């Protein structure tokens, strides 16, 4: 090991020693809690909208001004949105599970015994490297072990911080998509209430029928926007909560393989 490599090794050990002394739970856990709160909030909205769509799909709306009319079913309008919302709900459930797993791994990496053993290993490695004439292979194996354990401990916090930052960047677009879904949900409630409280007098029937017809058109327009909003939410949570952790896991695995061959 050249003097330059030895100097770099000392610097790496010092950095890893400081990181081992730092409790990472307090650093990354708030971000994970925030992401979990956002995910569960959107999940509750998606499940509520899915349940309401299922109810409205089974409703037949009769437009009968002066006793003559037709029967309309909103199911054809809402069916594509309902299928998409179910897929969004599934991705949100997977995202919640991903965050839960990260919280468990974060806590496991911050156990005092594990941190204490890592600090002890760093001190032993540094001591062995400072002893003149110590086995070079032993030095490399100890240094390799310290780096691998440190990477495993840092993987979840780094992933959580990166995912939280990306989610913050996308916050405005996500809020707009949630607003669209909330608006669609309110329109469906109004349509359901209109059918439950319609009047049987012919002049009232004409007015209510025209009102229901207008609401159906309004729901059709909002359903199209809701599909776009649902697609956006599907893409965001799939990217931030599922694909990004997998990407970091892959990169970490590649780094570990490189270190293993070092």
Buried (B, 14 or more C-beta within 10 A) or exposed (E): EEEEEEEEBEEBBEEBBEBBEEEBBEBBBEBBBBBBEBBBEBBEBBBBBBEBBBEBBEBEBBBBBEEEEEEBBBBEBBEBBBBBBBBBBEBBBBBBEBBEEBBEBBEEBBEEEBBEEBBEBBEEBBEBBEEEEEEEEEBBEBBBBBBBBBBBBBBBBBBBBBBBEBBEEBEEEBEEBBEBBBBBBEBBEBBBEBBEEBEEEEEEBBBBBEBBBEBBEBBEEBBBBBBEBBBBBBBBBBBBBBEBBEEBEEEBEEBBEEBEEE
